[in-house]
Every structure is written in C-alpha cells, then in structure tokens.
Amino acid sequence: MIIVPIVLCVSLAAALYIWLPKSYRSSTLIYFEEQKVRYVKGVDAPESGGSAQKPEATMGARIDSMKEVLYKREHLTEVAEEFHLFGYDKATATPDQDDSVASRLRKLVQIDPKDAPLLKVSFTDEEPTVARAVTARLADLFMQENTKARNAITESSSEFLQHELDILKAQLEVKEQALAQFKQSHLGQLPEQLDSNTRAIDRLENAVTAQQETEKNLNLRLESVDKAIREYDDPTSDVGPNRAARDPRLKRIQELERTMAGFHSIYKETYPDVARIRNEIKQLQAMTTEDYMTLFVDQEPAEVEGSKNGKRKLVDPYKRELLKQREDILREMELGRLRQARIAADIKKYESRIEGTTVHQQELMSIQRDYENLQKNYQSLLEKKLAVGMAGDLEQKRHGTQMRIVEPASLPSWPEKPNLMLVMFGGLAVGCALGVGSAFGIEVMRRGYVSAEEIEIALGLPVLAAISQFESAWPGSAETPTWVSRRQGRLLALPGLMKEESSLPKEAQVAVAPELVAMWYPRSAVAEQYRVGATRLGLVADKQKSIVVCMTSALMGEGKTATALNVAYVLSRDLNRKTVLVDCDLKRPMVHAYAGMGSTAGLTEVLLGHKTLDECLEYHEPLGIWVLPAGIEASGTAALAHVDRLSELIQGLRERFEYIVLDSPPLLAVAETMLIVRMADVVVHVIRARSTPRDAVANAMKMIGQESAVAVILNAVEAKDAPYPYYNYSNRVYESHHKQLR
C-alpha cells in the first residue's frame, strides 16, 4: 500500500518531466559604476535622509524607471522582429498583434537588482541560443536607453524647473499680498493678539468686581442714611439708640420719666406732683418734635424750606446733613453704573475680537500654510535646478554614474522549467502521501474498538465489562486438547461429563464447551469480568422484577453466544437469580452446542405451535439455568415468519423468571433481529476488540434505536490493550469438577 503508490508517482513524475516543454533562461550582469562626485542631492543621492543613505537606493529608483522604458511596445517589438520571435513580422503585424507580442515578452524578460551595484537582465526561450542572443540584445538596448534617458532628463529638467520656479514666484507674491491684506483688515482679531485680548478681559473683569464691591458699600451707606432719616421723621419709633440724644422732646420725656420714678419711690399715685408729671409726659408724647421745638425751644434764624397755608416751616440742620449725604451717595452710585456700562462694553468688544480670532484662525492658517508650502516648493525646485546643472556637468565630464557589462549573456545548459528536482520530489511527496494516507485510512477503517474508554467516548454507551481472550484463563496443559476440541465436538480436555460421539479418550471428555469460562475457571480474571458485567447489568435494568436481556452483535463471530452463556451462568450461580436462556438465533443456533445439549425441540416448535413452552424448556443442571434451545434447525427458517409470537412467549417467561436472556441473531445479518431487540428491556451489544469494524457498530446502533436501555460488552480484549494486567487466582480448576457441577 505504501511502496506501490510511491514507485508509481515517481515514475509518473519522470514521464511528466520528459513530456513537458522545456524553457531555458539566459542572464547577464550589468555593473553600475558610481559617480566620481557622490551624494548630489536630487540626482544620485536621496532627497531626504542626508548622507545616512547609500547610492544603492538611487540605483533601485533608476532601475524602476528603466523598466518602464525597456518594457515599451516599440522596443519589445523591435527585438521580436530581429530574432523572429513568435513568428512576428512588423510589416504585416496589426496593433493587436503588437500588443500581444509585447505582453508575452514582458512576461519572459526580467530586470532585477542582484547584489548592489549589479543588475541582472534575463530572458526565457525554448532554444538556449535564442535566449542568449535576446539577453545580449536587451542588455545593449537597456544601456542605450539609459544613456538617452539621462541626457534627455538633463536637457529638459532645467527648462521645466525654471518654468515651475517662475510660476511659484508669481504665486508667492500673490499669497504675500493676500496675507498682508488679511492682517490689516482683521487687526485686533489675529491669533497672535489672542493673549493680549484675554489679559484685557481679565483686567476688565477685575475692575467689574471692584466696582461691584464699591456699589455694595454705597448701598449699605444709602440704607443707613435712609434709616436715619426715617428715624428722624418718626419720633415715636424707638429705633436707634442715639435718637433720644438728638431729639430734645425725647430727652425731656426721659427726664420726666426719671423724676416720676423717683416720686414713685417716695409718694403714692395720688400725689399732685406725680399726676402733673404724668400729664406732661402724655402731652409731650402727643406732639411732634417740630411742635415741641416751636413751643418750648428758642430757634435760631434758619432757611425757609417751604410754606403751607401761610405758615413758615424751618429745616433741622441734622436732617439737612442726612439729605446731603443721601444725594452724594446717589451721585456716586450713578457714576458707578456708568462706569460698569463702559466696562461691559469694553468686555464685549474684546470678546468679539476673541470670537473673530477663532472664526478667522482657520482662514489665516490656510493662507499661511499655502504660503509656507509655496516657499518650500520654491526652495526645493531651486535646489533641484542647481543639482540638475551639476548633473549635466558630470555627464559631460563622464564623472556621473556609468554602466558596463561585467558578465556577458551565457548559454544555458539546464532548463529552467520544468524543475527536475521539484518534479521528482513532488512525485515522491504525492506517492508518500497517497501510500501512507491510504494505508492509514484503511487501517483506521478496518480497526475496531480497542478499549472500553474508547467505546464510551465514541458511542456514549456504558461498558458493562471488558472480557479478555479466553486463552488467558485456560491452563497451559489444556491448550493442545482445546485446539483439538474445537474441531471435535467443542469439548474441553478435562475429566467429567462424557460424550459418546467424541473420539477423545473417555477420561478426557466433558460436555460443556471451554468457552464457559465462568464455570470452568471461576477464579480467573475473565470470570471476574463476567461477574462485574452481570452486576452492572442489574444496575442498568433499574431493579425491575423481571428483566429481559437481549445479547446481540453487529456481525457473526463476535462471541455473542459465549457471552450469553457466561452471563446467564453468573446470574444463576453467583447472584442467585432464576434465569432462563432463550436461543433466538434460529438460522445459526449455537447455545445447545456450547451447553453440551442435543438438537431437540425448542423455540422453533413453540413459535410454529407444534410444542408448548413447558415441553421444550429444559433445566441445565451443570449451569444451573433453564434453557430454551432454538429447536430443529431445518424448520427454523419457517419459524422466523412467526417471530411476533415471541412477545407473548416472553410475557409468559416474565412471570416465572427474574432474568430472561435472549441470544439473538446478528443485527446486520438477520432482519428479524430488530423485532427481537425491541422486546428486550436491556440490549447488550457484544463487540469483538480490534475486529468489529466501526461502521458496522455504528449501523447496528442505529438499528437498535433508543427504545431500550443499551450497554456494551467488549469481548476478546488482548492483554496489551487491557487497562490493568489480567491475572488468575489459580491456574487449576476451581475445586473438583463434581462439586462444581452440582
């Protein structure tokens, strides 16, 4: 599977290499001789980066420009006509043919920098001589075009740069005028005046704060003066501690009150002086201060404030002073309001300037940016003009960059395509992939399940037991007789139950087959695994009163019948469960052969109605179980048509037995097995380790469905695949056979 695909693919690769058309590539090397005066900015040195970069960067840029020149259609068609490539004739060619030939040549011609300052020019053709000739012609054409291009650039660059300089100079003058007019028209709103405007606003805000403090003080003073005037105009008010000192009427009232207080301490209320003083106090309290002053106080000459009804009214100097103070305060407050209005107007003016600065900043920046860009462009063009002039001088004196061929075009001796090593290694790789992949795939598809953990992960089903190979439980002395017994009535070479038809010596015959390991070798690891599986089977069945267990497999030869016999024996002998074993494999019955029973009436006769259940049911004394054999094999095929009657039979067995073990046919071989499986409470799928194909197991699981509980017994596990080392309690038969068979 591995060698044949490898040999075949390598042979096909060799044949493919011989059959494929060959193409040869010829190449030449061109050397760039550096200029005598190095690092001329804009010509042979980069414009940015200074002296940190080398001339190789300029070489690469010049090579790219030369590729565009050499790949022109005129040059390529000229080469094609010269060497008669592709049958091209320029005299009769159409424009479409010119484009087609030029496009094909562009794919065949390569211009690549190799090791600075070397340049590689190569060409591919089916003929080695043609490839060499075309390569040499391309190198010459490349050098000619390079010289022409440098001369043309030198001549035209000066005129172009001078024209551009004149245009930029005119644009600079226009931009300078626009910038000056903008600054003149927006004086005070320029970005550089933003700080001064901001400081002016801060200063005015401080002045506003100071003015607010002054206004607050004036309001307090005005409130104090107004209060004093109100106190003066309303003598009855007790407001103010100094009112009595200023008002003579109040002062007289206080004197009279003190005098009356002195009389009260000496005289009674009826005393004449007390009554007189009381009356005088009442009179003084009833009149105003002006009336009191008119009647009792000698007034000096005063200004006339006004007259009413022909009477003259004098003004108190104290009140006149208060009124004067009030007028002064009001004048100061009016001046403060005017000052605040002027400051607010100034703040608004400066704020409008700041807003104008924000609005016009983008416009000014745009004008300045354009102006600066024009200046940079003008300076750059001026430097390039000087560099071009220097480059022209260098070309005339042959001190500039020169080209020469250092390696002429060679005659290729080995084809470039196809690559022999690549083709052969590709064939080898494909052969290895096909061989190894096929072998691995077939091995994976054929390989069955190895361990119980693999089954649980792949199928998601519980594994009741992993049964090792029966040979691991048989003693070494029984190996040879066992090999013979498989061909002579399947008898184990142990003393005990005799069988007449066997050709073996009578002292070495026993009726029960050696596959019933649980009976013959109860201390072996195989028997212990059967006991583990039977115990787990009861857990899977969920403690029902009567459990129907169907032993099935995907294919024949999985060990299904041997597993059914051993499990039934363990249920009966070790777990003390009343068990019946029904051989449902009517096409290939094996229970009677394994159990050492003759071919008697059984399930076939019951299904056909020829016999009753009790007539066919037999008790097997050595195994301790009841057995319903398949019956006469010749009529088993006809009984399959009545397999639906098996359900009624199973219901009858449920009333008499705790475990009904059904040995069913393989799922993929017999169609009626699906009906038998659906009658069981628990379906035990027997899988032979490393033997049963996985796809067969998957198909069998689909046929079982999900109506019943499903478990797996992994059979014939090799010792190397066992999760733990198998061992036997003893290599001899457990007790005597006579005691064991009772």
TASUL-V897051 format. One record per helix or strand of 2 or more residues. SS is the DSSP state (hx for helix, st for strand). FROM is the first residue (numbers start at 1). TO is the last residue. If there is no record, write none. Layout:
# TASUL-V897051
SS/FROM/TO
SS/FROM/TO
This chain:
# TASUL-V897051
hx/3/19
st/23/33
hx/50/52
hx/55/70
hx/73/83
hx/85/87
hx/95/108
st/109/113
st/118/125
hx/128/185
hx/191/233
hx/243/246
hx/248/264
hx/272/286
hx/289/296
st/304/308
st/311/314
hx/317/396
st/402/407
hx/420/446
hx/452/459
st/462/468
hx/470/472
hx/476/485
hx/506/508
hx/517/520
hx/525/540
st/547/553
hx/560/574
st/579/583
hx/591/594
hx/603/608
hx/613/616
st/618/620
st/625/628
hx/633/654
st/659/663
hx/673/677
st/682/688
hx/694/704
st/709/717
hx/719/721
hx/737/740
